Each structure stands twice: as C-alpha cells, then as structure tokens.
Amino acid sequence: MVGLYPAKIHLGSELSKQHKEMYDMRHGGPYDRGSADSYYWRAFNPHYFKGDSFQSEKVELGQMTADEITAYTAGYNYNEEYGEKKDWG
C-alpha cells in the first residue's frame, strides 16, 4: 500500500516495483499525494508535504521541482489506472 489510505495497489506488478525504485513513497510525499488525490476523487493538483500530510508545511506546484511533479503525476496516474476510488455513498 502506498501511503496510509486504503487504495488497492498492485505491489507485485512490474510497474509498481519500478515506481518503488524511482519514487519516494513516504506518506505526504509527492507520489503519495498524487495517489491520494486520485483515490479521493480530487482534481490533479501537484503538491506535497515536507513531513506528514496536513501536519507539516505544504509545498505547492510553483515551489516543486520537475522530479517532484513527475512523482506526483506518477502516483496520480497509477491510482487512476490500478487503484480504487473512495466510495462516498
């Protein structure tokens, strides 16, 4: 599982293994925030937190590096394709 939310991630897939090697998977990081935004039906909006989500300083798109934006995008796209979406019903 990426982060601390209940998204189903196929950790055995080759793609997920590549992602684990390429991106920082920590809770609050760019990949995690992209995955979480997708899971919670939020719009694509690159950002991350320097520490834990919502408990530390938020880094917005204009302050992110190209690598951080790429990690956010990868997390968002991975969950869009292979993850679940929050059932608000």
Buried (B, 14 or more C-beta within 10 A) or exposed (E): EBBEBEBEBEEEEEEBEEBBEEBBBBBBBBBBBBBBBBBEEEEEEBBBBEEEBEEEEEBEEEEBEEEBBBBBBBBBBBBBEBBEEBEEE
